[in-house]
Amino acid sequence: MRELSTSPLSSSLYPPLNSHSLVVPLSLVSPTQFLSSLPLPSPPTMAPSFTSPSPPDNSKAALKQLSSYNSHLLRRVSSHKLLSISSTLLFRTAILLTMTLVLLFTLHYPSLLSHSLSLSSPHPTNPHRSLLSSNRLQSLNPLEIRRSATPTRTNGLSILVTGAAGFVGTHCSLALKARGDGVLGLDNFNSYYDPSLKRARQKLLHKNGVVIVEADINDSQLLIKLFQLVHFTHVLHLAAQAGVRYAMKSPQSYIQSNVAGFVSLLEVAAKNADPQPAIVWASSSSVYGLNKVSPFSESHRTDQPASLYAATKKAGEEIAHVYNHIYGLSLTGLRFFTVYGPWGRPDMAYFSFVHDIIEGKPINIFSNAKRDFTYIDDVVKGCIGALDSAKPSTGLPGGSKKTGPAELRVYNLGNTSPVPVTKMVSIIESLLGKKAKKNVVEMPSNGDVPFTHANVSLAKRDFGYHPTTDLGTGLKQFVKWYVDYYKLEVISKKKEKAQEKVASS
């Protein structure tokens, strides 16, 4: 055992002890604890001595005094430990309480939290989706999903349709299911336009045997689970943030959906699907941007987008090239030209024109604007033709190798007959029996282009695409649906005049 120092300093601070009296009490406290415990009670006072140490005091009084000192020291050390543990526990409780409050706030006010994130984060995500991702996985019904995705015809396709509650997604899902293909839908039911319209489409699909999984395309874990449950032969990727003008208000939503969402799907399809599916996805005629050569052909330049929406769709085409080249994914992009028809999008001009004319509200018409309006049934035929003609992907499970080059295609799906917007308004007036209050204005610089015109010869050659519906016929079908869906009564011209006479008499 180490001997006590006999220096004058040590003798003046502590009472001299023999070896036995030192071992027993000090063994209760480690040197580290002994030195770190501050403040310490004053040790028993001893008269200063600058002479040689006195003989050890083995009296009971000295031992009792030292024992009392060490007991007090142990109590201080225990108090210090208790304080440290209490502080840690209090901190963790505060963190847990904060997380609980955030969760409750997110569940009750998801839109407010999403808006807050979009202002503060360069890469915003949907917090409602993120926090409920595990719940989405747990709520999946494997039996229901497999039943919806299983074809009922021989050699039928098994197709995952993203954006299935959207305009084009609903019509394509119904057509594919009607011919005996297996269809599973995926949609996040966002609020870009009235979600109740999407819910109505969902009910229509459910009546026809199509299940929609409510989730976001960026939820890769849920996508992986779906590909584990079903060996999809094809994916029809229609999920996207639509609209040209809205990009000026919410640019991040376009990056999150049209770019990040597309990459999320391609990653899972390339690395987690067995076998890899062939993918047909929605590009847009907006990729032609400021191109002035008409009609637009797939070989024309697409490096001058006029809007962020167009830029994200063009980015999608470049991303498709990368995944085709590296992973052997079979990819077909479809450039849609102003799709319209029943169950359409309320943000589209023809939809809002019908609504405003019925309500007696003025409408703004861009002077000299022309569009290649394409009826929904023709677009559906084009989508199905692209699916049926798509060759299999060549990548092996895991995404590490491919057996050879895979197919990479892009097609225009349009009507080939541009129509002035003023003529479209005249057709709507005739169908409604009511004149519009028109304001003819110059086209603002918000991303819109003056005209679109599709050359569809490539789609016609490769899978027989041939649009057959003129604008008058298509708008008639839309107005009929609109009046029925919103339970309106459109007054004919004769009846309107008769009512005016009665009112004036």
C-alpha positions in Angstrom: 0.0 0.0 0.0 1.2 3.5 -0.9 2.5 5.4 2.2 1.1 8.8 3.1 3.3 11.8 2.2 5.2 13.2 5.1 5.5 16.7 3.6 4.6 19.6 5.8 1.6 20.4 3.5 0.0 17.0 3.7 0.6 16.9 7.5 -1.1 20.2 7.9 -4.3 19.3 5.9 -5.1 15.8 7.1 -4.7 14.0 10.3 -1.9 11.4 10.4 -3.3 7.9 10.1 -1.8 4.5 10.2 -2.3 2.1 7.2 -5.2 0.2 8.8 -7.2 3.3 9.6 -6.7 4.7 6.1 -7.8 1.6 4.1 -11.2 1.1 5.7 -12.9 4.5 5.2 -11.2 5.7 2.0 -12.0 2.5 0.1 -15.6 3.7 0.0 -14.8 6.5 -2.5 -12.8 6.4 -5.7 -10.0 8.9 -6.3 -11.9 10.5 -9.2 -15.0 11.0 -7.2 -13.0 12.2 -4.3 -11.3 14.9 -6.4 -14.3 15.9 -8.5 -16.8 16.4 -5.7 -16.9 20.1 -5.0 -17.5 21.9 -2.8 -16.2 19.6 -0.1 -16.8 20.0 3.6 -13.8 21.2 5.5 -11.8 18.3 7.0 -11.3 18.1 10.7 -9.1 21.0 11.8 -5.7 20.2 13.0 -3.2 22.5 14.5 -0.5 23.4 11.9 2.7 21.6 12.4 6.0 22.1 10.7 7.8 19.4 12.6 8.0 15.8 11.9 4.7 13.9 11.9 3.2 12.9 15.2 2.6 9.2 15.9 -0.7 7.9 14.4 -3.7 8.7 16.5 -5.7 5.5 16.8 -8.2 6.8 19.3 -11.9 6.1 18.8 -12.6 9.8 18.6 -10.4 10.3 15.6 -11.8 7.3 13.8 -15.4 8.4 14.6 -14.5 11.9 13.3 -13.1 10.6 10.0 -16.0 8.2 9.5 -18.4 11.1 9.9 -16.5 13.0 7.3 -16.6 10.2 4.7 -20.3 9.6 5.3 -20.9 13.2 4.5 -18.8 13.0 1.4 -20.8 9.9 0.2 -24.0 11.8 0.7 -22.7 14.6 -1.5 -21.6 12.2 -4.2 -25.0 10.5 -4.2 -26.7 13.8 -4.4 -24.6 14.8 -7.4 -25.4 11.5 -9.2 -29.1 11.9 -8.4 -29.1 15.4 -9.8 -27.4 14.2 -13.0 -29.8 11.4 -13.5 -32.8 13.7 -12.8 -31.5 16.3 -15.4 -31.1 13.6 -18.0 -34.6 12.2 -17.4 -36.1 15.7 -17.5 -34.4 16.4 -20.8 -35.6 13.2 -22.4 -39.1 13.8 -21.1 -39.1 17.3 -22.7 -37.9 15.8 -26.1 -40.6 13.1 -25.9 -43.3 15.7 -25.1 -42.1 17.9 -28.0 -42.3 15.0 -30.5 -45.7 14.1 -29.2 -47.0 17.6 -29.7 -45.5 17.8 -33.2 -47.2 14.5 -34.1 -50.5 15.6 -32.8 -50.2 19.0 -34.7 -49.3 17.2 -37.9 -52.2 14.8 -37.7 -54.7 17.7 -37.1 -53.1 20.4 -39.2 -51.0 18.8 -42.0 -51.6 21.6 -44.5 -50.2 24.2 -42.1 -47.1 22.2 -41.3 -46.5 21.4 -44.9 -46.7 25.1 -45.8 -44.3 25.9 -43.0 -41.8 23.4 -44.3 -42.1 24.6 -47.9 -41.0 28.1 -46.7 -38.1 26.9 -44.7 -36.7 23.9 -46.4 -35.1 23.8 -49.9 -36.4 20.3 -50.3 -39.8 20.2 -48.6 -41.6 16.9 -48.0 -45.1 16.2 -47.0 -44.9 15.8 -43.2 -48.3 14.1 -43.0 -47.0 11.5 -45.5 -43.7 11.0 -43.7 -45.1 10.5 -40.2 -47.8 8.1 -41.4 -45.6 6.1 -43.7 -45.3 3.2 -41.3 -49.1 3.3 -40.8 -49.6 3.1 -44.5 -47.4 0.0 -44.7 -49.3 -1.6 -41.8 -52.7 -0.8 -43.3 -52.0 -2.5 -46.6 -54.2 -5.4 -47.3 -52.1 -7.9 -49.3 -55.1 -10.0 -50.4 -57.0 -7.0 -51.7 -54.0 -5.6 -53.5 -53.2 -8.9 -55.2 -56.8 -9.4 -56.2 -56.9 -5.9 -57.8 -53.5 -6.4 -59.6 -54.2 -9.9 -61.0 -55.4 -10.0 -64.6 -58.6 -11.9 -65.5 -57.7 -12.6 -69.1 -55.1 -14.9 -70.5 -51.7 -13.2 -70.9 -53.2 -10.1 -69.3 -50.9 -7.4 -67.9 -50.4 -6.6 -64.2 -50.1 -2.8 -64.0 -49.3 -0.3 -61.3 -51.0 3.0 -62.2 -49.6 6.0 -60.3 -51.8 9.0 -60.1 -54.7 6.7 -60.6 -57.3 9.1 -59.0 -56.2 11.8 -61.5 -58.0 12.6 -64.8 -56.0 10.5 -67.2 -55.2 7.9 -64.5 -58.9 7.2 -63.8 -59.8 6.7 -67.5 -56.8 4.5 -68.2 -57.4 2.3 -65.1 -61.0 1.8 -66.1 -60.1 0.8 -69.7 -57.3 -1.6 -68.6 -59.5 -3.2 -66.0 -62.4 -3.5 -68.5 -60.3 -5.6 -70.9 -59.1 -8.0 -68.2 -55.8 -6.5 -67.0 -54.8 -6.4 -63.4 -54.7 -2.8 -62.1 -53.5 -1.4 -58.8 -53.7 2.4 -58.3 -51.5 4.7 -56.3 -52.4 8.3 -55.4 -51.7 10.8 -52.7 -55.0 12.7 -53.2 -53.2 16.1 -52.8 -55.2 19.4 -52.7 -53.9 21.0 -55.9 -57.5 20.9 -57.0 -60.7 19.8 -55.2 -59.9 16.4 -53.5 -63.6 15.5 -53.5 -63.4 15.1 -57.3 -60.5 12.6 -56.8 -62.5 10.8 -54.2 -65.4 10.5 -56.6 -63.1 9.0 -59.2 -61.8 6.6 -56.5 -65.4 5.4 -55.8 -65.9 4.9 -59.5 -62.7 2.8 -59.8 -63.6 0.8 -56.7 -67.0 -0.1 -58.2 -65.1 -1.5 -61.2 -62.7 -3.5 -59.1 -59.7 -1.2 -59.0 -58.0 -0.6 -55.6 -56.1 2.6 -55.0 -53.4 2.7 -52.3 -53.3 6.1 -50.8 -49.6 7.0 -50.6 -47.0 9.3 -52.2 -44.7 8.3 -55.0 -41.7 9.5 -52.8 -42.5 6.8 -50.2 -39.9 4.3 -51.4 -40.5 1.9 -48.6 -44.1 1.6 -49.5 -43.2 1.2 -53.2 -40.8 -1.6 -52.3 -43.6 -3.3 -50.4 -46.0 -3.1 -53.3 -43.4 -4.6 -55.7 -42.9 -7.4 -53.2 -46.6 -8.1 -53.0 -47.1 -8.0 -56.8 -44.9 -8.9 -59.7 -46.0 -6.0 -62.0 -45.3 -6.5 -65.7 -45.9 -2.8 -66.4 -46.0 0.6 -64.7 -48.1 3.5 -66.1 -46.6 6.5 -64.3 -49.1 9.4 -64.4 -48.5 10.9 -61.0 -47.2 14.4 -61.3 -47.7 18.0 -60.2 -49.7 19.4 -63.1 -50.3 22.9 -64.3 -48.0 25.5 -65.9 -49.0 28.7 -64.0 -49.1 27.1 -60.5 -45.3 26.6 -60.8 -44.8 30.3 -60.1 -46.6 29.9 -56.8 -45.2 26.6 -55.6 -42.0 25.7 -57.5 -40.8 23.1 -55.0 -43.9 21.0 -55.5 -42.9 20.4 -59.1 -39.3 19.3 -58.2 -40.6 17.1 -55.4 -43.2 15.3 -57.6 -42.0 15.4 -61.2 -38.3 14.9 -60.6 -37.8 13.4 -57.1 -40.9 11.3 -57.4 -39.9 9.9 -60.8 -36.5 9.0 -59.5 -38.0 7.3 -56.5 -40.1 5.1 -58.7 -37.2 4.3 -61.1 -34.9 3.4 -58.2 -37.4 0.9 -56.8 -38.3 -0.5 -60.2 -34.6 -0.9 -61.1 -33.3 -2.3 -57.8 -36.2 -3.9 -56.0 -38.6 -5.3 -58.6 -38.3 -8.9 -59.8 -38.8 -8.8 -62.7 -38.2 -5.2 -63.7 -41.4 -3.8 -65.2 -41.7 -1.9 -68.5 -42.6 1.7 -67.7 -44.8 4.0 -69.7 -44.9 7.5 -68.2 -46.5 10.9 -68.9 -44.2 13.6 -70.3 -45.8 16.7 -71.9 -46.1 18.7 -75.0 -44.8 21.6 -72.9 -41.2 20.3 -73.4 -41.3 21.9 -76.9 -41.3 25.2 -75.1 -40.4 28.1 -77.4 -40.1 25.9 -80.5 -41.7 27.6 -83.5 -41.6 24.8 -86.0 -45.0 23.3 -86.5 -46.3 20.6 -86.2 -44.2 19.5 -83.2 -42.2 16.4 -84.0 -40.3 14.1 -81.5 -37.1 15.1 -83.4 -37.5 18.8 -82.7 -35.5 20.7 -80.1 -36.7 20.5 -76.5 -34.0 22.6 -74.8 -35.9 25.9 -74.5 -38.7 25.2 -71.9 -41.0 28.2 -71.2 -42.0 27.1 -67.7 -40.7 25.2 -64.7 -43.4 22.6 -65.3 -41.9 22.1 -68.8 -38.4 22.0 -67.4 -39.3 19.2 -64.9 -40.9 17.2 -67.7 -37.8 17.6 -69.9 -35.7 16.6 -66.9 -37.8 13.5 -66.6 -36.9 12.5 -70.2 -33.2 12.9 -69.4 -33.6 10.9 -66.2 -35.4 8.2 -68.1 -32.4 8.0 -70.5 -30.0 7.4 -67.5 -32.0 4.6 -65.9 -32.5 3.0 -69.3 -28.8 3.1 -70.0 -27.5 2.0 -66.6 -30.2 -0.4 -65.3 -31.8 -1.7 -68.5 -35.3 -0.3 -67.7 -37.7 -0.2 -70.7 -39.1 3.3 -70.7 -41.6 5.0 -72.9 -42.5 8.8 -72.6 -45.8 10.1 -73.8 -46.0 13.8 -74.6 -49.7 14.7 -74.0 -51.3 17.6 -75.8 -54.0 19.5 -73.8 -56.2 16.6 -72.7 -59.9 17.3 -72.0 -63.1 15.4 -71.4 -65.4 14.0 -68.6 -63.9 13.8 -65.1 -61.3 16.5 -66.2 -59.2 18.8 -64.1 -60.9 22.0 -62.8 -57.8 24.0 -63.4 -58.0 23.5 -67.2 -59.4 26.4 -69.3 -62.3 24.5 -70.8 -63.4 23.3 -67.4 -63.3 26.8 -65.8 -65.0 28.3 -68.9 -68.0 26.0 -68.5 -68.2 26.8 -64.8 -67.9 30.6 -65.2 -70.3 30.8 -68.1 -73.0 28.9 -66.2 -72.3 31.2 -63.1 -72.5 34.3 -65.3 -68.9 35.3 -64.4 -66.5 36.9 -67.0 -63.8 34.8 -68.6 -60.4 35.9 -69.8 -59.4 34.7 -73.3 -55.8 34.9 -74.5 -55.7 36.5 -77.9 -54.3 34.4 -80.8 -53.9 31.3 -78.5 -54.3 27.9 -80.2 -54.3 24.5 -78.7 -54.2 20.9 -80.0 -57.1 19.8 -77.8 -57.0 16.0 -77.4 -60.0 14.0 -76.2 -59.4 11.7 -73.2 -60.6 8.5 -75.1 -57.9 9.1 -77.8 -55.3 9.6 -75.1 -56.3 6.4 -73.3 -56.0 4.4 -76.6 -52.5 5.9 -77.0 -51.5 4.9 -73.5 -52.7 1.3 -73.9 -51.0 1.1 -77.3 -47.7 2.2 -75.7 -48.2 -0.4 -72.9 -49.0 -3.2 -75.3 -46.0 -2.5 -77.6 -43.4 -1.9 -74.8 -40.6 -4.5 -74.8 -39.5 -6.0 -71.5 -36.8 -4.4 -69.4 -33.3 -6.1 -69.6 -32.0 -5.4 -66.1 -31.5 -8.2 -63.6 -32.9 -8.2 -60.1 -30.9 -5.9 -57.8 -30.0 -3.5 -60.6 -26.4 -4.6 -60.8 -26.4 -6.0 -64.3 -28.5 -6.0 -67.5 -28.6 -8.6 -70.3 -28.5 -6.0 -73.1 -29.8 -2.6 -74.3 -33.4 -1.8 -73.3 -36.0 0.1 -75.2 -36.2 3.9 -74.8 -39.0 5.7 -76.7 -40.9 9.0 -76.7 -44.2 9.8 -78.6 -46.5 12.7 -79.2 -50.2 12.0 -78.3 -52.2 14.8 -79.8 -55.2 15.5 -82.0 -53.2 17.1 -84.9 -55.7 19.9 -85.3 -55.0 23.1 -83.4 -58.1 25.1 -82.6 -58.3 28.8 -81.5 -59.4 29.2 -77.9 -62.0 31.7 -79.1 -63.6 28.9 -81.2 -63.6 26.6 -78.2 -65.5 29.2 -76.2 -68.1 29.6 -79.0 -68.7 25.8 -78.9 -69.2 25.9 -75.2 -71.6 28.8 -75.5 -73.6 26.8 -78.0 -73.7 23.7 -75.8 -74.8 25.7 -72.7 -77.2 28.0 -74.6 -75.6 30.9 -72.8 -73.3 33.7 -74.0 -70.0 34.2 -72.2 -68.8 37.5 -70.7 -65.5 37.7 -72.5 -62.4 39.6 -71.7 -59.8 39.2 -74.5 -56.4 39.8 -73.0 -52.8 39.5 -74.0 -51.0 36.3 -73.0 -49.0 36.9 -69.8 -45.5 35.7 -69.4 -46.2 33.0 -67.0 -45.1 30.0 -68.9 -47.9 29.5 -71.4 -47.0 29.2 -75.1 -49.1 30.6 -77.9 -49.8 27.4 -79.8 -49.3 23.6 -79.8 -49.6 21.3 -82.7 -48.8 17.5 -82.7 -47.3 15.4 -85.3 -48.3 11.8 -84.3 -46.9 9.8 -87.2 -44.4 8.0 -85.0 -47.1 6.8 -82.6 -49.3 5.8 -85.5 -46.5 3.8 -87.1 -45.4 2.0 -83.9 -48.8 1.2 -82.2 -51.5 2.4 -84.4 -52.4 5.6 -82.6 -55.2 7.5 -84.5 -57.2 10.2 -82.8 -60.8 10.3 -83.9 -62.7 12.8 -81.7 -63.1 16.4 -82.8 -63.4 19.3 -80.3 -67.2 19.8 -80.8 -67.9 16.1 -80.0 -65.6 16.0 -77.1 -66.9 19.1 -75.5 -70.4 17.9 -75.8 -69.5 14.8 -73.8 -67.8 17.0 -71.2 -70.7 19.4 -70.7 -73.1 16.4 -70.4 -70.9 15.0 -67.7 -70.4 18.4 -65.9 -74.1 19.1 -65.7 -74.8 15.6 -64.4 -71.9 15.5 -61.9 -72.8 18.9 -60.4 -76.5 18.3 -60.7 -77.2 21.4 -62.7 -79.9 22.4 -65.1 -78.7 24.0 -68.3 -81.4 26.3 -69.6 -81.9 26.2 -73.4 -82.1 29.5 -75.4 -85.8 29.1 -76.0 -86.6 28.5 -72.4 -84.3 31.3 -71.3 -86.1 33.8 -73.6 -89.5 32.6 -72.4 -88.4 33.2 -68.8 -87.2 36.6 -69.7 -90.5 37.5 -71.3 -92.4 36.3 -68.2 -90.1 38.3 -65.9 -90.5 41.5 -68.0 -94.4 41.3 -68.2 
